């Protein structure tokens, strides 16, 4: 089983308000927010953005999440190094992280167990 493209992009920011305005100006709508400096932005059927405010002393990062339809059926080949196996997340999915040949980590997102 292969991935099905980009599911989401996780974006860390030092300023939630400015970053929210940036995505809204680009046509994204705030779908959900807990009022804690984080939220989900969507624009049509494409990948969504999860934006999280971080402390000013941290360097903001970006993480691309690839969609996996079924964590139980996914078996990466030998060219894919598994950094962490599928685990439940606090946001209702199962996540595996894999490392590419240059050492970058990639997130694979699958639906939670039924």
Secondary structure, 3 states (H helix, E strand, C coil): CCCCCEEEEEEEECCHHHHHHHHHHCCCEEEEECCCCEEEEECCCCCEEEEEECCCCCCCCEEEEEEECCCCCCCCCCCCEEEEEEEECCCCEEEEEEECCCCCEEEEEEECCC
